[in-house]
Amino acid sequence: MNESTMIGRRGFTQMLGLAAGSAWLAGCTTWRGANGPGAYSVAVLGDTHFDAEPESVYHSHYDESNKWAKVQHEEFRRNGEMWRSRCRELLSASARLARENDTRFVLQLGDIIQGDCDDVPTHKKMLDDCIRMLRAPYPDGIPFLTVVGNHDFRGKGAWDAYFQFAEPFMSSEIERLKAERLKVASVQPPAVQPSAAAKYPAFSFRVGMDLWVFCNFETDRLDAISSLIDADPDARHVFLVTHGPFTTFGDGGSYRWRLGGWRNCEAARPRLYETLSRRRAIVLSGHTHSTNFYRHENRFGGFSEFTVNSVWAKPELATAEPMHEGAKDYGTLGLASVPAEKRDDYRREMDFFKPGVKEYFFNRGAGHYRLDVSDASVTMAFHPGAALEPACTFRLA
């Protein structure tokens, strides 16, 4: 955030006075959702990496010759421990707020499971068990939407297993959202594009007056995403849902593992950047296991991106304390984690976004989130851990 609107680290427990145009509202403990015609709220979860103890439940067929075996076994241990109680508490808190407020749907930002089963029936079972677990505490009938993450199809045979699950599941949930929650009128643009939940670069649908675009963040077809947005010029708000962030993650070594990060995307990336900016779009992402906010302003307009995280790997991650805040801090942490031979490439990637980043918040915390959408604004409340009150609320539009 710029210095004129930045809220200090002491501002998490009380309402503070805000400068005009500030995007960060700290300590908004009385916030209770969107209001007015066309307003709605969404319960938001980041990466969940659903798994279980002992490892043999889902990983008895794991290929131990995998060169990443040591790292992945540590992930299995982490997942089993956090799903023993902490992640269940987080889920219960999110569901309680959904029951107490007018929540239209639940949105999960990918890596819904750990994957790494190396056995198709086991991978399908992991997905089925995960969906039952995640949906159970929420109100009956509330739609549950997810976007594909890299772990969701990781392992032998997992690609087909995931999309055999995702296509009917997402189509059913979107139909539930249309018919039972939003009553989309037939005079509006088509609510679901034909490619919905297939092995997609992207698909789109309307939530009332708003366009929602879901994409596979590893696609190289950025033009397909831009075209879906351009095809609906009358939407009130535009949301792009992607597991990997669009904005280069400046505080980690995997800076290219994101939407548009592959070298064969570089020619198409400027168009998507311009499209998002002209529409004042909101990008929602996961993947980085951190809570991040970016506000971009440029000659085309601007857009916001918010990255969420529900991997509550350690108790102390139930925090909203920022590690970095302010546009000047964007990208200052990641360079040290990049090998020397890649640092020029890292700087070029950062240079694409850095001039337009006007506000920035970076936090390693985990929790659950609430998106409130109305004519007047779009805000995201961050609830660290299993907190029922938000530690801070960000204005995205």
Order of alpha helices (4+ residues) and beta strands (2+ residues): beta-beta-alpha-alpha-alpha-beta-alpha-beta-alpha-beta-beta-alpha-beta-alpha-beta-beta-beta-beta-alpha-beta-beta-beta-beta
